[in-house]
Amino acid sequence: MSDKLEDYEDVSVYGIDQTRRETLLARQHECAVVWSTRDGWPVGVMHIYVWHEGRFWVTCTGERKRVPALRARPQSSIIVAFPGEQTLTAKTLATVHAPGSSHHGWFYRALAERVLPTQPAAIRAAGHEAWIARLETPTRVVIEFEPQKWISFDGRKVGAHATGKWAPGLPWVEPEDESS
């Protein structure tokens, strides 16, 4: 293959397709949630998320400053990083669901499924119901982030392009090691 990378001016050719995006989002569990303050500053925090029906879902108490900020200015973004210099950024619109909404039940269960395997043995032993009971507080909200636009980057493609093993426009074949 003769089409080798000569510069890094246009990295848009190294995107992640929808199928790969779905695979990555289902595998990962942590993202950066970014919103703006009333004086225009972007701010972000890390959240454990659930990817469900094409949306990101997170939870926190209603007292967190992000809650009124997202209600007032729902334009936000989610950033997720993966091994191999793969990143996804979604421009999103946020919806804050009040405590006790219909989303809380399914979301808490999905979050428990996702998080409990990574917790210490004592917490895992208490089980899903005990973990969910700790979440069910009078002020806890669930925040839904609906992607409006995707910005993606797959650094593995840059390496393959630079070494002449792949070129933009050709099909990308995922390496055998699916953890990459």
Summary of the structure (lengths in Angstrom):
residues: 180
radius of gyration: 19.0
end to end distance: 23.5
largest distance: 61.9
contacts: 468
relative contact order: 0.22
helix: 34%
strand: 33%
